[in-house]
Amino acid sequence: MITSSPLIQSLLASRDDVIHNPEVNSFRAKEQECLYLLKRCNNIEEFKQVHAKFIKLSLFSSSPFSASSVLATCAHSGWENSMNYAASIFRGINGPCTFDYNTMIRGYVNETSFEEALRVYSEMVEEGIEPDNFTYPFVLKACTRLKSIREGKQIHGHVFKHGFEADVFVQNSLINMYGRCGETALSSAVFEKLESKTAASWSSMVSARAGVGMWSDCLTLFREMCRETGLKAEESGMVSALSACANTGALDLGMSIHAYLLRNISELNIAVKTSLVDMYAKCGCLDKALRIFKKMEGRNSLTYSAMISGLALHGEGEAAVRMFSEMIEQGIESDHVVYVSVLNACSHSGLVKEGRRVFEEMLKEGKVEPTAEHYGCLVDLLGRAGLLEEALETIQNMAVEQNDVVWRSFLSSCRVHQNVELGMIAAPELIRLSSHNPGDYLVISNMYAQAQMWEDVARVRTEMANKGLKQTPGFSIVEVKGKTHRFVSQDRFHPQCNEIYKMLHQMEWQLKFEGYTPDVTQVLLNVDEEEKRERLKGHSLKVALAFALLYTAPGSIITIARNLRMCSDCHTYTKKISMIYEREIVVRDRNRFHLFKGGTCSCKDYW
């Protein structure tokens, strides 16, 4: 038997007098009073008592409006187990209408039960209930989150069938669904057919590109949107644009977005603030990221994860571990993402003892089941520290199935520490699990090249060619006056090419006086010393650095983003350039940030 709460008891008592008063004892009065009670419910227990009152007064069975109101209150409440109870209510409705089906679909989507949302929609279609323009955005969102492109295309057909091809909300959902499922051409096709492109339409396009990691396209669209709409993006579009800035190092644009948000939105929500923390940290402005983080009144696990990851990227492993402890003290539970962030922080700073402790605590707590990604972080931590035997033992004793992530981490460590013997154990396992990743073949090839095992290098390269695998070339990106410039090794295609190479020549002369000697061991090709020296001169980082020195203000900070790990020769080169030209140089490679200043690097030569 359910005991009524004091609130509900008093409300029911006072309202019963009205309901049973002969003067107002009408069906409408009963319904209005019960609907009043419905709005006052604060939890599932109170709701169940009011639901019982609806049933007792025969309102639930005789009033479709009452039944729909009861269902919607439960399904949209967010209370624990509310959707299970809402499902029982739904099954008790005689002839549910479009609104009721929409309520259930929306409730399941908000609860992230996306398969259930699609099941309800299928039932709706089978029962011949006509969908409306509120149905499709949530159904398409379920397809988006499940990456169910086949079902999404079928629902697109239903959109045409039911005449919603011109509805802007439905079309925006289609744009987002196709984009996030990797069908960028279809996403663009829907967008181009829109007669009136709203800020939401543009935001959907930007978010779709961000969802599949097409960061450059994302920023191109965002800039075009700014020209068309005057930077009137929705918050989702702003968050996506900030993510793109974070992943491309477009700091100037990120700062412009931040300024716009401060001018036009009185209170930024937690998602936007978290995106700002992430953007500043990944663009090299750790101090700004920390300032925003510390001013936030409310923080969640994603916020902490962004800040911990930012500290990890900048080599502040000890600070990242302290922040993780602070998060636990604040009563915020760690999740899968946070543990990955803090383990990465330990790995980037060589904090083996702390990393082991965090991993053991995760196992002991038991709230987060360790995944291959967590084991990959632990293997990376041990491997970077040169503990290759322990790293291999960790892989062999994993509590989950081995995957390419852990073997890739181990192989990379074997290459860095030039342990070909152990690397030859990892190589076949990695190829078995990931036979179509060209980057894996290149790591194996480079490991053999470092050991001057040229026949094995040729064998691996031939295997790559036979499979038609091509690796994306290494590149470096630098932002100057709001525009990003991308350079590849030996780049001769930039409009300022002649000036850049004159600057490179000047830099080489300056470096000779500082005792710089090119590290030709970083050229993993079977060519003579002179050829190796020439190849080193044209590394993309050096080309980008020469361009930045030419076209940025003296004394300003130079920020460069790379898609690959920085080689040791470029690392030494950049340290000396920072001293010669008295410039702070921030380089973000695939693994972390390097702050070069006065001939030293923040990574302390550990990366």
PATORBA-991270 format. One line per 8 residues: their letters; for each residue x negated, y, z of C-alpha. Coordinates in steps of 0.25 Angstrom, whole numbers. Layout:
// residues N
a) X:Y:Z | ...
This chain:
// residues 607
mitsspli) 0:0:0 | -6:14:-4 | -6:24:7 | -2:38:2 | -12:49:5 | -8:61:13 | -7:70:1 | 2:60:-7
qsllasrd) 11:57:6 | 14:72:8 | 16:74:-7 | 25:62:-8 | 33:66:4 | 36:80:0 | 39:76:-14 | 48:65:-10
dvihnpev) 57:75:-4 | 58:82:-17 | 60:70:-25 | 71:64:-17 | 78:77:-16 | 92:75:-23 | 91:90:-28 | 78:87:-36
nsfrakeq) 79:72:-37 | 77:72:-52 | 67:64:-61 | 60:76:-65 | 58:80:-50 | 52:67:-46 | 43:67:-58 | 38:81:-55
eclyllkr) 35:78:-41 | 27:65:-44 | 19:72:-54 | 16:82:-44 | 11:71:-35 | 3:65:-46 | -5:78:-48 | -9:78:-33
cnnieefk) -16:64:-33 | -30:65:-29 | -34:50:-30 | -29:37:-35 | -22:33:-22 | -13:45:-22 | -10:43:-37 | -6:29:-35
qvhakfik) 4:34:-24 | 10:45:-34 | 10:34:-45 | 19:25:-36 | 28:37:-33 | 30:39:-49 | 34:24:-49 | 43:25:-37
lslfsssp) 51:36:-43 | 52:29:-57 | 44:41:-63 | 33:32:-69 | 42:23:-77 | 53:34:-81 | 44:46:-85 | 33:45:-95
fsassvla) 27:58:-91 | 26:53:-77 | 19:40:-81 | 10:48:-90 | 6:58:-79 | 3:47:-69 | -5:39:-79 | -13:52:-83
tcahsgwe) -16:56:-68 | -22:42:-65 | -30:41:-78 | -36:55:-78 | -38:55:-63 | -52:49:-63 | -49:42:-50 | -56:28:-48
nsmnyaas) -49:17:-55 | -39:27:-60 | -39:21:-74 | -36:7:-69 | -24:13:-62 | -20:21:-74 | -20:9:-83 | -10:2:-74
ifrgingp) -1:15:-74 | -3:15:-90 | 2:0:-91 | 14:4:-82 | 19:15:-92 | 30:11:-101 | 26:15:-115 | 14:24:-113
ctfdyntm) 13:36:-122 | 1:42:-129 | -2:51:-117 | -3:39:-108 | -12:32:-118 | -21:44:-119 | -21:45:-104 | -27:31:-103
irgyvnet) -37:33:-114 | -42:46:-108 | -43:40:-94 | -51:28:-99 | -60:37:-107 | -62:46:-95 | -65:34:-86 | -75:29:-97
sfeealrv) -67:17:-100 | -68:19:-115 | -64:5:-119 | -51:6:-111 | -48:19:-118 | -49:13:-132 | -41:1:-127 | -30:10:-123
ysemveeg) -30:17:-136 | -29:4:-143 | -17:0:-135 | -11:14:-138 | -13:11:-153 | -7:-3:-152 | 5:3:-145 | 7:13:-156
iepdnfty) 6:25:-147 | 2:37:-155 | -11:43:-150 | -13:59:-150 | -24:68:-150 | -27:66:-136 | -29:51:-138 | -41:51:-148
pfvlkact) -51:60:-141 | -52:50:-129 | -51:38:-137 | -63:43:-146 | -70:46:-134 | -69:32:-129 | -75:28:-143 | -86:38:-142
rlksireg) -90:33:-128 | -90:18:-133 | -97:21:-146 | -85:14:-152 | -86:20:-166 | -77:9:-173 | -65:12:-163 | -68:27:-165
kqihghvf) -67:26:-180 | -54:18:-178 | -48:29:-169 | -53:40:-179 | -43:33:-189 | -32:33:-179 | -35:48:-177 | -32:50:-192
khgfeadv) -20:41:-191 | -13:49:-180 | -17:62:-187 | -27:68:-177 | -38:70:-187 | -37:85:-186 | -36:85:-170 | -49:92:-166
fvqnslin) -50:85:-152 | -49:71:-159 | -59:75:-170 | -69:80:-159 | -68:66:-153 | -70:59:-166 | -83:68:-168 | -88:64:-155
mygrcget) -85:50:-156 | -91:48:-170 | -103:56:-166 | -106:49:-153 | -104:35:-160 | -115:39:-169 | -106:42:-181 | -111:56:-183
alssavfe) -107:57:-198 | -92:54:-194 | -93:63:-182 | -97:74:-192 | -87:70:-202 | -76:72:-192 | -82:86:-187 | -83:91:-201
klesktaa) -68:88:-204 | -63:96:-192 | -56:109:-197 | -59:116:-185 | -72:113:-177 | -70:117:-162 | -81:118:-152 | -76:104:-147
swssmvsa) -79:99:-161 | -93:104:-162 | -95:99:-148 | -91:85:-152 | -101:85:-163 | -112:90:-154 | -108:79:-144 | -107:68:-154
ragvgmws) -122:71:-159 | -127:72:-145 | -120:59:-141 | -129:51:-151 | -141:59:-149 | -141:67:-161 | -147:79:-154 | -152:87:-166
dcltlfre) -139:86:-173 | -132:89:-160 | -139:102:-159 | -137:106:-173 | -122:104:-172 | -122:112:-159 | -129:124:-165 | -119:123:-177
mcretglk) -108:123:-167 | -114:135:-160 | -113:143:-173 | -99:138:-176 | -93:139:-162 | -102:149:-155 | -107:139:-145 | -93:135:-140
aeesgmvs) -96:120:-138 | -89:112:-128 | -97:108:-116 | -98:94:-122 | -105:100:-134 | -114:108:-125 | -118:96:-117 | -121:89:-130
alsacant) -129:101:-135 | -137:101:-122 | -140:87:-123 | -145:89:-138 | -154:101:-133 | -159:91:-122 | -163:80:-132 | -169:90:-142
galdlgms) -176:100:-133 | -168:111:-138 | -169:120:-126 | -166:133:-132 | -152:128:-137 | -150:121:-124 | -152:134:-116 | -143:141:-126
ihayllrn) -132:131:-123 | -135:133:-108 | -133:148:-109 | -120:147:-117 | -115:138:-106 | -118:147:-95 | -112:159:-102 | -99:152:-106
iselniav) -96:141:-96 | -94:145:-81 | -97:132:-75 | -105:121:-83 | -100:107:-80 | -110:96:-75 | -111:90:-89 | -116:103:-95
ktslvdmy) -126:106:-83 | -131:92:-84 | -134:94:-99 | -141:107:-96 | -150:100:-86 | -153:89:-96 | -155:99:-107 | -165:108:-99
akcgcldk) -173:96:-94 | -174:89:-107 | -178:102:-114 | -190:104:-104 | -183:114:-94 | -183:106:-82 | -182:118:-72 | -169:123:-79
alrifkkm) -163:109:-79 | -166:108:-64 | -160:122:-61 | -147:118:-68 | -147:105:-61 | -149:111:-47 | -138:121:-49 | -128:111:-53
egrnslty) -118:109:-41 | -113:95:-47 | -122:85:-52 | -120:71:-57 | -128:59:-61 | -130:64:-75 | -135:77:-70 | -145:71:-61
samisgla) -149:61:-72 | -152:73:-82 | -160:80:-71 | -168:67:-67 | -170:64:-82 | -175:79:-84 | -185:78:-73 | -190:64:-79
lhgegeaa) -192:71:-92 | -201:81:-86 | -209:71:-78 | -203:75:-64 | -201:61:-60 | -202:64:-45 | -192:75:-46 | -182:66:-54
vrmfsemi) -183:55:-43 | -180:66:-32 | -168:71:-40 | -163:56:-41 | -164:55:-26 | -156:68:-25 | -145:63:-34 | -144:51:-25
eqgiesdh) -143:60:-12 | -132:68:-19 | -124:55:-20 | -124:55:-35 | -125:40:-40 | -136:36:-49 | -132:30:-62 | -139:23:-74
vvyvsvln) -143:37:-80 | -149:42:-67 | -157:30:-65 | -163:30:-79 | -167:45:-77 | -174:43:-64 | -181:31:-68 | -186:39:-81
acshsglv) -190:50:-72 | -199:40:-64 | -204:34:-77 | -208:48:-83 | -216:51:-70 | -222:38:-67 | -215:36:-54 | -215:21:-54
kegrrvfe) -212:20:-39 | -200:29:-39 | -195:23:-52 | -196:9:-46 | -188:14:-34 | -177:20:-42 | -175:8:-50 | -175:-1:-37
emlkegkv) -165:8:-31 | -156:7:-43 | -156:-8:-42 | -154:-7:-27 | -142:2:-28 | -135:-6:-38 | -126:5:-43 | -133:6:-57
eptaehyg) -136:-7:-64 | -150:-6:-70 | -150:-6:-85 | -161:-8:-95 | -163:7:-96 | -166:7:-81 | -176:-4:-83 | -182:3:-95
clvdllgr) -185:15:-86 | -191:6:-76 | -200:-1:-86 | -203:13:-92 | -207:18:-78 | -217:6:-76 | -222:6:-90 | -226:21:-90
aglleeal) -233:18:-77 | -241:7:-84 | -234:-4:-76 | -232:-12:-88 | -232:-26:-81 | -221:-21:-71 | -213:-15:-83 | -213:-28:-90
etiqnmav) -209:-36:-78 | -197:-26:-76 | -192:-29:-90 | -193:-44:-88 | -186:-43:-75 | -175:-33:-79 | -161:-36:-73 | -155:-32:-87
eqndvvwr) -157:-36:-101 | -170:-31:-107 | -168:-21:-118 | -177:-12:-128 | -177:-1:-118 | -186:-8:-107 | -195:-14:-118 | -197:-1:-125
sflsscrv) -201:6:-112 | -211:-5:-109 | -216:-5:-123 | -219:10:-123 | -226:8:-110 | -235:-3:-115 | -238:6:-127 | -242:18:-118
hqnvelgm) -250:9:-109 | -256:2:-121 | -252:-12:-116 | -250:-19:-129 | -249:-33:-122 | -237:-29:-115 | -232:-21:-126 | -232:-33:-135
iaapelir) -222:-40:-125 | -213:-28:-126 | -213:-26:-141 | -206:-39:-145 | -195:-37:-134 | -192:-23:-139 | -191:-26:-153 | -182:-38:-150
lsshnpgd) -173:-28:-143 | -174:-16:-152 | -179:-20:-165 | -174:-8:-173 | -180:3:-165 | -192:9:-172 | -197:16:-160 | -200:2:-153
ylvisnmy) -208:-2:-165 | -216:11:-165 | -219:9:-150 | -224:-5:-153 | -232:-1:-165 | -239:11:-157 | -242:1:-146 | -250:-8:-156
aqaqmwed) -256:4:-162 | -262:9:-149 | -268:-4:-148 | -273:-3:-162 | -265:-16:-166 | -263:-11:-180 | -257:-24:-186 | -247:-24:-175
varvrtem) -244:-10:-178 | -242:-13:-193 | -233:-25:-189 | -224:-17:-181 | -223:-6:-191 | -220:-16:-202 | -209:-22:-194 | -203:-8:-192
ankglkqt) -203:-5:-207 | -197:-18:-210 | -185:-15:-201 | -184:-1:-207 | -187:6:-194 | -191:20:-194 | -195:28:-181 | -190:42:-179
pgfsivev) -203:50:-180 | -208:58:-168 | -204:73:-168 | -205:85:-159 | -195:96:-158 | -197:110:-153 | -187:121:-152 | -191:135:-156
kgkthrfv) -181:147:-156 | -169:138:-154 | -172:129:-166 | -178:115:-165 | -190:111:-173 | -193:96:-175 | -207:91:-179 | -213:77:-183
sqdrfhpq) -227:72:-184 | -235:79:-195 | -223:88:-198 | -225:97:-210 | -210:100:-213 | -208:112:-203 | -207:126:-210 | -218:131:-201
cneiykml) -227:119:-204 | -239:127:-208 | -239:136:-196 | -237:123:-187 | -249:116:-192 | -258:128:-191 | -254:129:-177 | -257:114:-175
hqmewqlk) -271:117:-181 | -273:128:-171 | -268:120:-159 | -278:109:-163 | -290:118:-163 | -286:124:-149 | -284:109:-144 | -298:106:-148
fegytpdv) -304:116:-139 | -296:110:-127 | -302:97:-130 | -290:90:-136 | -293:77:-144 | -282:70:-152 | -278:57:-146 | -278:49:-159
tqvllnvd) -273:36:-151 | -259:42:-152 | -259:40:-167 | -255:26:-168 | -259:24:-183 | -271:16:-189 | -277:28:-195 | -291:35:-193
eeekrerl) -294:45:-182 | -292:57:-191 | -278:53:-196 | -274:51:-181 | -279:65:-178 | -271:71:-189 | -258:64:-185 | -260:68:-171
kghslkva) -260:83:-175 | -247:82:-182 | -239:76:-170 | -225:82:-170 | -227:87:-155 | -239:95:-160 | -232:101:-172 | -220:105:-163
lafallyt) -230:111:-153 | -237:119:-164 | -224:124:-169 | -219:128:-155 | -232:136:-152 | -230:144:-165 | -215:147:-164 | -213:149:-149
apgsiiti) -216:161:-140 | -229:160:-133 | -228:155:-119 | -214:149:-121 | -212:134:-118 | -213:124:-130 | -203:113:-129 | -205:101:-138
arnlrmcs) -196:88:-139 | -201:75:-145 | -194:62:-148 | -206:53:-145 | -216:52:-133 | -227:62:-134 | -240:56:-138 | -252:58:-128
dchtytkk) -260:66:-139 | -248:76:-140 | -247:76:-125 | -262:80:-124 | -261:90:-135 | -249:97:-129 | -255:98:-116 | -267:106:-122
ismiyere) -258:115:-131 | -250:119:-118 | -263:124:-112 | -269:130:-125 | -256:138:-129 | -252:140:-114 | -238:135:-117 | -229:126:-110
ivvrdrnr) -225:114:-119 | -213:105:-115 | -213:92:-123 | -201:82:-122 | -205:69:-128 | -196:56:-128 | -200:53:-113 | -201:66:-106
fhlfkggt) -205:81:-105 | -219:86:-105 | -222:100:-100 | -236:104:-105 | -242:116:-98 | -256:121:-97 | -262:108:-102 | -254:98:-94
csckdyw) -241:91:-95 | -230:89:-85 | -230:74:-88 | -244:72:-82 | -247:64:-94 | -237:53:-90 | -227:51:-100
